[in-house]
Amino acid sequence: CTLRPCLDNGATIATLEAIVVEMQDPKNGVKGAEQKLNVTVIPHVIAGKDIIMWIANKMNTTPEEAQVFGTMLVTYGYIYPLQNHRKLVMSNDTSLYRFQTPYYWPTQKWVAEDSDYAIYLAKRNIRKKGMLEPYEQAHYNHLHEWLNHKWDFIVMQATEQYKANKERKKPDRVVFDCQERAYWMVNRPPVIIQTSDCYYFTNMFYQQAIMRSKVKSSVSLGALVKYITTYKNHDSFLAPCLPSNPWQTDNDTYWTLNMRRVEVPTKMRVERWSFSLFELLSDLRGRDDFKLFLKKEFSGENLAFWEAAEELKWGTASSMSTKAETIFKTFLAPGAPRWINIDGRTMGLTVKGLEHPHRYVLEAAQTHVFMLMKKDTFFRYLKSPVYKDIQKKALNPEPHNFSPAELERNAQNRSPGIHPIILWQQEEEEKAKATAAATPIDVKAVMSKIDRKK
């Protein structure tokens, strides 16, 4: 995007340029003079108030309208500021300006291509020794990734232009740099970031999404075919339910066999556990089997921490602080009884976040632990006797072949299902029992209770 106003009419542009040429007339134009900028003397420098006065006298208009017209000349790239190059407005004061060289005027129809801008930024990066402005650094990083296939050529061009520029006299070199910077300031303005945090992070998200590496369509289609091939037998719309679809036959055997914590699962269910760690942990029965494997290997602290993080994420707000403190003392504190092994950076971020706990304070640590289990523990579980044993025990129900009369009878004897709230209460009771069973027994407290009863 650019900051130029919408002046697509060729006659309008020609009129503007005729006025700019008349402004540079030695006799009747705006009077310029040499001006010392830092330690360099810059020729033909004009003040903003002189430009506005000349426009007001030439067009017989007010200073306010003349200032608006002058601002249009600046934003269109005919005049550029010397002191604050990012402020593309005409100020009615002693601010210093210069006329842009006709080489950069719009009538030249020089398309501001990415490769040219990349060469300019690379040259500026060499001259500034890597100290670009933030918006320039952002453009530089984006173009480096976008034009990576010809970046060597870009750097070579930038180096040659930099060497050629050093051979000029210092005043000419400064003027040329200002002209080039003014052109790119108009055609590649700084990205304006919203002050609101919400807009800022949204902007960052979309920038990262745009810069994310692309995937070939053949690769994505291959992944889609692989996913469909893996899951097609487990989709009730693509494959029949075994032993029968309860919505069609009014027989709830399928639901009974696939209850969340059934003792012996079906073969299809056990097979699905092997697809990914996410599938295994999403099934409570599979998670119980995974816990059994970890218990035999004396490495259940990672899964216990993952479950605690899930409870914190989906639990009530009133219990959040208590749960966060318990998790810290159990898994993260030095010398914790079930200390987890995560990298120092993640540990530091997590411990700092627990000072003001919220639902997602353990997100980084939970993801780290999940990846550890995914890369190592999960594959060892699939090869373990625990998983092979449950595969042998798994049920493979025979399909039901109901006659029309039996289907009618099933419809008449249809029984109401168990309410989800009742199922949830049963699971909470089982969870509480399991937690109580896993808690170490305080022998002294038990003995003191027995003595008091006596």
Secondary structure, DSSP 8 states (H G I E B T S, - for coil): ---------HHHHHHHHHHHHHHT-TTTS---EEEEETTEEEEEEEEHHHHHHHHHHHHT--HHHHHHHHHHHHHHTSEEESS-TT--S--SSS-EEEE--GGGSGGG-----HHHHHHHHHHHHHHTTT---HHHHHHHHHHHHHTGGGHHHHHHHHHHHHHHHHTS-HHHHHHHHHHHHHHHHHHS------SSHHHHHHHHHHHHHHHS----HHHHHHHHHHHHHHHGGG-TTTS--SS--HHHH--THHHHHT-TT-SS-BHHHHHHHTT-HHHHHHSHHHHHHHHHHHHHTT--HHHHHHHHHHHHHHS-STTHHHHHHHHIIIIISTT-TT-----HHHHHHHHHHTTS--TTTTHHHHHHHHHHIIIIIHHHHHTSHHHHHHHHH-B--------HHHHHHHHHT------HHHHHHHHHHHHHHHHHHHS---HHHHHHHHHHH-
